[in-house]
């Protein structure tokens, strides 16, 4: 097996593992958030405490976002450096062609609807019991900032494939290539 074959195999395995981790991380994040938010509603009267459960959402979202960005980048690398020959693998090229045409807009790889809904539900915990406006201001601002971050990440993710495909094509055209094939072991 050549170094090139090894690289391809490892890249595909990395994509698979990161995809699985992302799918496991979503329910774990939401479960952890729900437990903490529920405890804060029951045991805390400080609106600022809602920032603890917001922190769980932020951490989970950022991890999922990072995994997604990395998987997409690896996919574009594979597409440019391994799929140019018609006889080679064509998974990434085929998936990219099919993706935008899915009825209903396809999937949401960042689970943005779930995270925005969880953030809005978490924001409700700030107002149980109703606090003075001065105590609610910071949690409201930070929740809004997180929701804006999620929306911006979704927009960036929608452009990532096309942008990175062009960047990798440019890098390849400039003469940067993957490692040469090594003798079989």
N, C-alpha and C positions, 0 to 999 in steps of 0.2 A: 504494500500500500504506500502511496506517495505522500509527501508532506501536504500536497494540495488536497488529496483525498481526506487525509486526517483533519485538515483545517475545515473542510466542508462538513464533515461528520460532526466535529465539535461545535461548529456554528449552529447547525440544525438542532443538536442536542441542547445547546444553550437557549435557543428560541423556545424549544418545547418546555424546558424547565421553568423559564421565566413566565411563560404563559400559564403554566400550572400554578406557580406561586401566586401570580396575580389573581387567579380564580379562587384560591384558598384565602388570600389576604382580604378580599372584599367581605365575605361573611364574618371573618374574625374581627375585622375593624368595626363593622356595624354591630356585632354582638358586644364587643368591649365598650363601644360608645353607649349602647342602650343600657347596659348595666350601670355604667358610671352616671349617665344622665338621670336614670331612674333613682339612683341613690342620692344624687344631688337634690332632686325634687323633694324627696322624702326627708332628708336630713339637713339640708342647707337653706339658710334664709338669705344668703349673700348672692346677689346677681353675678358677681365676679367669678363665683365658683363654676358657672357654666363654661368658663374658658378652659377648665380641665377637660371636660368632655369634648369641647371643640378641638382641643389639642389632639385627642385620639383621632378625630376625623381628619384633621390636617395631616397628621403623620401617616395615616393609612392612605390618604389620597396621594400624597407626595411619593410614597413608596410605589404605589400602583402606576402613577404617572412615569416615574423613573424607569420602571420595568418595561412599560409600553414603549417609551422613547427608545430604549436600548434594543428592544426586539425589532422595532421598525428599522432602526439603523442597520442592524445585522442583516435584516431582510434585503435592504437596498444594496448592501455590500455583496451579498450572495447574488442578487439579480445582475449586478454589473460585472462581477468578476467570475461568475460561474455559469450564467445562463445565456451568454451571447451566442454560443454554438447551439444549433438546433438539436444536436444529438445529446446535449447535456440536460441536467435537470431543469424543469420549467415551472416549478411550484410558485415561486415569488412572482414571476412575470404573469402567470395565469391568474393568480390571486389578485394582483393589482388591477388587471383588466376587468375582472368580475366584480370587485368590491364596490365601485361607485354605482353599478347598475342594479344593486339589490333592491327589491320592492320595499318600500317603507323606510329607506335610508340606511338599511343595514344595522349593524350592532354599534353599541357605544362602548368602545374598549376601555374608556376611563371611568365608566359607570357614573357619569356626571349627574344624571337625573337623581340617582340614589343619594349621591353626596350632597347635592343642593337640597333635596327634601330632608335629609338628616340634619343639615345645618339649620334649616328653617324650623324643624321640630326642636332642635337644641336651643334655638333662640327663644322658643316659647318658655323654656325652663327659666330664663332670665326673669320672666314676668309672673312666676309662681313663688311666692305671693307678689303682688304688684309692688315694685320698688320705687323709690324716688327717681326722677328722671336723671339726676346727676349720677346715680349708681348704675343706671342701665346704659348710659351713653357708651362707655368703653366696650362692653360686650356686644352691643349693637354694631358699632363700627368694625370690630374685629370679625364678627360674623359676616358682615357685608363684604369685607376685604377677602375673606375666604371664598365666598360665592363668586366674586369677581375673578379670583384666581382660577377657580374651577372652569368658569366660562372661557377665560382666555386660554387655558390649557387645552380645552376642547377645540377651540378655533385653530390653535397652533398644530394640534394633532391632525386635524383635517388637511392641513397643508404639508405636513411633514414628509409623506411619501414622495410626492412630486418634487418638492424642494431637494430632498436628499438624493433622490434618483439623479437629478440633474447635477448635483455636486459630485457624486461618485463618478458619473460619466465624464465630467470635466477632469477630475483627478486622474482617471484612467487614460484619457486622451493626452494628458500631459506626460504620460509615460510611467506612471506609478502602477505597478502591477503586483498581484499577490505573489507569494514566494514561489520560486520555480519548482517544478516537479522534482522530487528526489528519487534516487534509485529505490526500488522495492526492497523491503526488509525481509 
